[in-house]
Amino acid sequence: MKHLFLIVLFLIPSFAFAEDKKISLMEPLSIGSVIQVFAGLAAVLLLFGGLVFVLKRMGGFRAAQGGKMYVVEGVSISTRDRVLLMQVGEKQVLIGVSPNGISPIKVFDEAVITVDESHENSFSGQLKKQLNKRSSSESKKSQGSL
């Protein structure tokens, strides 16, 4: 009985505000509706562009880990210039990236930085270290109180 009352309560406003209005064929092409469509399109495109920008900044477009060529570490040296250390097979290549092009700086036969070392200084690496420290200190406290 209580559920029936709630259903009727929600249906009453829809019947009260329903009106019989004939829609002409020209209303969808009015200036207001065209502006609304383009505003919605612009909002979706801005949202998509913002998402792409954030993913690029956070490194969301990196190659799969199983690939033979990937960026090990990167540093911005100005707003438009970057220095990247790339792993290519067994070698590492230090390159400079600028609006004028890409320039190889040095080729290393041995790994200068391993992938594990580069992730230790990242946010996720630091977070894992702190969580491991906290869990080990909590386990020591619990063992000491026993």
C-alpha positions in Angstrom: 0.0 0.0 0.0 2.8 2.4 0.9 4.6 1.7 -2.5 1.3 2.3 -4.4 0.9 5.7 -2.6 4.5 6.7 -3.6 3.9 5.7 -7.2 0.7 7.8 -7.4 2.4 10.7 -5.7 5.1 10.7 -8.4 2.7 10.4 -11.2 0.3 13.3 -10.2 2.7 16.1 -11.0 3.4 14.8 -14.5 -0.3 14.7 -15.3 -0.9 18.2 -13.7 1.8 19.9 -15.8 1.2 18.1 -19.1 -0.3 20.3 -21.7 -1.5 19.8 -25.2 0.6 22.0 -27.4 0.9 21.6 -31.1 4.5 21.9 -32.2 5.0 23.5 -35.6 7.7 22.2 -37.9 9.6 25.5 -37.8 10.3 25.4 -34.0 13.3 23.0 -34.2 15.0 25.3 -36.6 14.6 28.4 -34.5 17.6 30.4 -33.4 17.3 29.3 -29.8 17.4 25.6 -30.7 20.3 26.1 -33.1 22.3 27.9 -30.4 21.4 25.2 -27.9 22.7 22.5 -30.2 26.0 24.3 -30.9 26.4 25.1 -27.2 26.0 21.5 -26.4 28.5 20.5 -29.1 31.0 23.0 -27.9 30.6 21.8 -24.3 31.3 18.2 -25.4 34.3 19.2 -27.5 35.7 21.2 -24.6 35.2 18.3 -22.3 36.9 16.0 -24.7 39.8 18.4 -25.3 40.3 18.9 -21.6 40.4 15.1 -21.0 43.0 14.7 -23.8 45.1 17.5 -22.3 45.0 15.9 -18.8 45.8 12.5 -20.1 48.8 13.8 -22.1 50.1 15.7 -19.0 49.7 12.6 -16.8 51.3 10.3 -19.4 48.0 8.4 -20.2 49.1 7.9 -23.9 52.2 5.8 -23.2 52.9 2.8 -25.2 52.2 -0.7 -23.9 54.8 -2.0 -21.5 55.5 -4.9 -23.8 56.8 -2.7 -26.6 60.4 -2.4 -27.8 60.4 1.4 -27.8 59.1 3.6 -25.0 59.8 6.7 -23.0 61.7 5.9 -19.8 61.9 9.5 -18.4 61.1 13.0 -19.6 61.9 16.5 -18.3 60.5 19.8 -19.5 63.3 22.3 -19.8 61.0 25.1 -21.0 57.4 25.6 -21.9 58.0 24.2 -25.4 61.2 22.1 -25.1 61.7 18.7 -23.5 64.5 16.2 -23.0 63.4 12.5 -23.2 65.2 9.3 -22.5 63.9 6.6 -24.7 64.4 2.9 -24.5 64.9 1.4 -27.9 65.6 -2.3 -27.7 68.7 -2.7 -25.5 69.9 0.9 -26.0 68.7 4.1 -24.5 68.6 7.3 -26.5 68.6 10.8 -25.1 66.7 13.2 -27.4 65.7 16.8 -27.4 62.1 17.7 -28.5 61.3 21.2 -29.5 58.9 22.9 -32.0 61.8 23.0 -34.5 62.2 19.2 -34.4 63.6 16.2 -32.6 67.4 16.0 -32.1 69.3 13.0 -30.8 71.7 14.1 -28.1 73.4 10.8 -27.0 73.1 7.1 -27.5 73.8 4.9 -24.4 74.7 1.2 -25.0 73.8 0.3 -21.4 70.7 1.4 -19.5 71.4 4.7 -17.7 68.0 4.6 -15.9 65.9 1.5 -15.5 62.2 1.7 -15.7 61.9 0.8 -12.0 64.2 3.7 -11.0 62.2 6.2 -13.1 59.0 5.1 -11.4 60.5 5.3 -7.9 60.5 9.1 -8.2 57.1 9.3 -9.7 54.0 10.1 -7.6 52.9 6.5 -7.7 56.3 5.3 -6.6 56.4 7.7 -3.7 52.9 6.7 -2.7 53.8 3.0 -2.7 56.9 3.7 -0.5 54.8 5.6 2.0 52.2 2.9 2.2 54.8 0.2 2.6 56.4 2.2 5.4 53.1 2.7 7.1 52.0 -0.9 6.8 55.4 -2.1 8.1 55.4 0.3 11.1 51.8 -0.7 11.9 52.7 -4.4 11.8 55.7 -3.8 14.1 53.4 -1.9 16.6 50.9 -4.8 16.6 53.7 -7.3 17.1 55.2 -5.3 19.9 51.9 -5.0 21.8 51.4 -8.8 21.7 
